[in-house]
Amino acid sequence: MTALDDTDLSNEADTHPLPDTPRKREAEEWALVLTAEGFAPRLRRIGAGWSVSVEAGRELEARAILLSWQKERAERAAQPPAPPVPTTSPMETAAAYALALAMVAFHMHIESSGRHAAFVDRGDSQAALVMSGQLERTITALTLHADLSHVAGNALFGGFFLAALTGRLGLGFALLSFVVSGALGNLANAVYYGAAHSSVGASTGVFGLVGVLAGLAAWQRHQRFPRRRGAWVAFGAGLGVVAMLGGPGPKVDFSAHLFGLAAGALTGIALAFPLASRPRPGPAAQLAAAAISAALVLGAWRMA
């Protein structure tokens, strides 16, 4: 920290001292806080300690600011230590990317077999059909893509965020979060458009994963930080990811991305209640979650 000038006392008659401190560093911190609030503090040595003074008539205001700053600092110091950051094992990362590559393989298979258009006709998220009761399209649309570059981008980023969430919840619950948040995002998008809108792609679920991560982080910040501050930082980060990777553009369903993020955030907050303060679910629960995810996707295609 840069020391303030402790020799300029030409206006000493116009200043009133604040409480002294034996530590110069603390006095410097007080002076910097007051400077940031628009004061012109003076720092000087008095005996074995240090004194900070401000303009005449503003000493009570300065005392109140320093008291508030010290209280906030004490609250931060009293925070419980952050829990250890969960990590994703190399095997879990490989499994997450294997699932992402399975989307690429599925797209290449139906395209090379000449059945791509038929699958899109049966499984795209057409708002009018979804609103008429064909809710399975909110899930089948997650497995379809317009072209190879579309699916490759979703596989790249989807594998990354799926692996990240796997470190927090386990692979089975991460996969279920993708399906649930993606389906809810597509449903919200269909309600938003009402009719005359069609979309395909896993990106709604990919940004759903971002939303789940943001929801979990927001809950943790809400619990740890004094006065419940900081939760919106996590949601802001999620919006930043959507703007960077899925912002408005040609052939980009931006509203679906936003609805996926919102659905994921709600899913993350819901999962935080039972899971945030506990170890991630064990192997049996992971297998059950993965089985439910597979059943939802296969069942949706069976209904299509």
Order of alpha helices (4+ residues) and beta strands (2+ residues): beta-alpha-beta-beta-alpha-alpha-alpha-beta-alpha-alpha-alpha-alpha-beta-alpha-alpha-alpha-alpha
